[in-house]
Amino acid sequence: MSAGTYNITIDQGADFTLNFTVKEDGTAKNLTSYSVRADLRKKKEDSLTAVQFTGSVVNASNGTAKIVLTNVQTKALTAGLYFYDIEIFTASDAEVIRVVQGTANVTREITR
């Protein structure tokens, strides 16, 4: 399975949640025994992460999961273009699958 591309917008200073369903051959993948992780970086080749999303499986049998940033996390981001991806993985990284990738546009907060 190759990663799908989905570009997102993150509002600086606001909570952010992205819900998604992992499908394999058109059918929801059972995410039992999988965890979710995702990073946001200014450049793809950066070794430092701008922020790490909190990822979780919402409903394993339906293949649904989410990534979340709090308003405190997004407030600390500088407005601009970033890159992110989301991986599902099993214990000890026995299996790692990148499911989504794309750009993230962080828009400047006006009300502070």
ZAVEXGU-845781 format. One record per residue (C-alpha): z, x negated, y negated. Coordinates in nm, 2 decimals. Example, Ala and Ser with C-alpha at 12.3 -4.5 7.8 and 13.67 -1.06 7.14 Angstrom:
# residues 2
<c3->0.78, c1->-1.23, c2->0.45> $
<c3->0.71, c1->-1.37, c2->0.11> $
END
This chain:
# residues 112
<c3->0.00, c1->0.00, c2->0.00> $
<c3->-0.09, c1->-0.14, c2->-0.34> $
<c3->0.11, c1->-0.07, c2->-0.65> $
<c3->-0.01, c1->0.21, c2->-0.88> $
<c3->-0.04, c1->0.14, c2->-1.25> $
<c3->0.16, c1->0.36, c2->-1.49> $
<c3->0.21, c1->0.26, c2->-1.85> $
<c3->0.53, c1->0.38, c2->-2.02> $
<c3->0.69, c1->0.42, c2->-2.36> $
<c3->1.05, c1->0.34, c2->-2.42> $
<c3->1.22, c1->0.47, c2->-2.73> $
<c3->1.45, c1->0.20, c2->-2.87> $
<c3->1.81, c1->0.33, c2->-2.89> $
<c3->1.75, c1->0.62, c2->-2.66> $
<c3->1.82, c1->0.68, c2->-2.29> $
<c3->1.52, c1->0.63, c2->-2.06> $
<c3->1.46, c1->0.76, c2->-1.71> $
<c3->1.15, c1->0.75, c2->-1.50> $
<c3->1.14, c1->0.96, c2->-1.19> $
<c3->0.87, c1->0.89, c2->-0.93> $
<c3->0.77, c1->0.97, c2->-0.58> $
<c3->0.65, c1->0.70, c2->-0.34> $
<c3->0.36, c1->0.81, c2->-0.12> $
<c3->0.19, c1->0.64, c2->0.16> $
<c3->-0.15, c1->0.78, c2->0.26> $
<c3->-0.08, c1->1.09, c2->0.05> $
<c3->0.25, c1->1.17, c2->0.22> $
<c3->0.59, c1->1.11, c2->0.07> $
<c3->0.74, c1->0.79, c2->0.22> $
<c3->1.09, c1->0.82, c2->0.37> $
<c3->1.30, c1->0.59, c2->0.16> $
<c3->1.60, c1->0.59, c2->0.40> $
<c3->1.73, c1->0.23, c2->0.41> $
<c3->1.54, c1->0.13, c2->0.09> $
<c3->1.68, c1->0.04, c2->-0.25> $
<c3->1.50, c1->0.03, c2->-0.58> $
<c3->1.48, c1->-0.25, c2->-0.84> $
<c3->1.28, c1->-0.30, c2->-1.16> $
<c3->1.26, c1->-0.56, c2->-1.44> $
<c3->1.11, c1->-0.56, c2->-1.79> $
<c3->0.97, c1->-0.88, c2->-1.93> $
<c3->0.80, c1->-0.97, c2->-2.25> $
<c3->0.53, c1->-1.18, c2->-2.07> $
<c3->0.44, c1->-1.15, c2->-1.70> $
<c3->0.51, c1->-1.52, c2->-1.65> $
<c3->0.85, c1->-1.52, c2->-1.83> $
<c3->1.13, c1->-1.64, c2->-1.61> $
<c3->1.39, c1->-1.45, c2->-1.81> $
<c3->1.42, c1->-1.07, c2->-1.78> $
<c3->1.44, c1->-0.87, c2->-2.10> $
<c3->1.63, c1->-0.60, c2->-1.92> $
<c3->1.69, c1->-0.49, c2->-1.57> $
<c3->1.65, c1->-0.12, c2->-1.49> $
<c3->1.91, c1->0.05, c2->-1.28> $
<c3->1.71, c1->0.18, c2->-0.98> $
<c3->1.81, c1->0.43, c2->-0.72> $
<c3->1.68, c1->0.66, c2->-0.45> $
<c3->1.72, c1->1.02, c2->-0.55> $
<c3->1.60, c1->1.20, c2->-0.23> $
<c3->1.51, c1->0.96, c2->0.06> $
<c3->1.33, c1->1.21, c2->0.28> $
<c3->1.12, c1->1.33, c2->-0.01> $
<c3->1.04, c1->0.97, c2->-0.13> $
<c3->1.18, c1->1.03, c2->-0.47> $
<c3->1.35, c1->0.76, c2->-0.68> $
<c3->1.42, c1->0.67, c2->-1.04> $
<c3->1.48, c1->0.39, c2->-1.28> $
<c3->1.71, c1->0.42, c2->-1.58> $
<c3->1.80, c1->0.23, c2->-1.90> $
<c3->2.09, c1->0.34, c2->-2.12> $
<c3->2.06, c1->0.38, c2->-2.49> $
<c3->2.27, c1->0.06, c2->-2.53> $
<c3->2.01, c1->-0.13, c2->-2.32> $
<c3->1.71, c1->0.00, c2->-2.51> $
<c3->1.88, c1->-0.06, c2->-2.85> $
<c3->1.90, c1->-0.43, c2->-2.76> $
<c3->1.52, c1->-0.45, c2->-2.70> $
<c3->1.29, c1->-0.57, c2->-2.97> $
<c3->1.01, c1->-0.32, c2->-3.04> $
<c3->0.67, c1->-0.43, c2->-2.89> $
<c3->0.48, c1->-0.46, c2->-2.57> $
<c3->0.64, c1->-0.56, c2->-2.24> $
<c3->0.55, c1->-0.56, c2->-1.87> $
<c3->0.74, c1->-0.41, c2->-1.58> $
<c3->0.72, c1->-0.33, c2->-1.21> $
<c3->0.92, c1->-0.14, c2->-0.96> $
<c3->0.99, c1->-0.25, c2->-0.60> $
<c3->1.15, c1->-0.08, c2->-0.31> $
<c3->1.32, c1->-0.31, c2->-0.06> $
<c3->1.53, c1->-0.32, c2->0.25> $
<c3->1.84, c1->-0.53, c2->0.33> $
<c3->1.79, c1->-0.90, c2->0.29> $
<c3->1.44, c1->-0.84, c2->0.15> $
<c3->1.32, c1->-0.78, c2->0.51> $
<c3->1.05, c1->-0.56, c2->0.35> $
<c3->0.96, c1->-0.55, c2->-0.02> $
<c3->0.69, c1->-0.32, c2->-0.15> $
<c3->0.58, c1->-0.31, c2->-0.52> $
<c3->0.51, c1->0.05, c2->-0.59> $
<c3->0.45, c1->0.08, c2->-0.96> $
<c3->0.34, c1->-0.17, c2->-1.23> $
<c3->0.23, c1->-0.14, c2->-1.59> $
<c3->0.31, c1->-0.20, c2->-1.95> $
<c3->0.60, c1->-0.07, c2->-2.15> $
<c3->0.57, c1->0.00, c2->-2.52> $
<c3->0.91, c1->-0.01, c2->-2.68> $
<c3->0.89, c1->0.19, c2->-3.00> $
<c3->1.11, c1->0.10, c2->-3.30> $
<c3->1.41, c1->0.32, c2->-3.36> $
<c3->1.43, c1->0.46, c2->-3.72> $
<c3->1.76, c1->0.65, c2->-3.71> $
<c3->2.05, c1->0.40, c2->-3.65> $
END
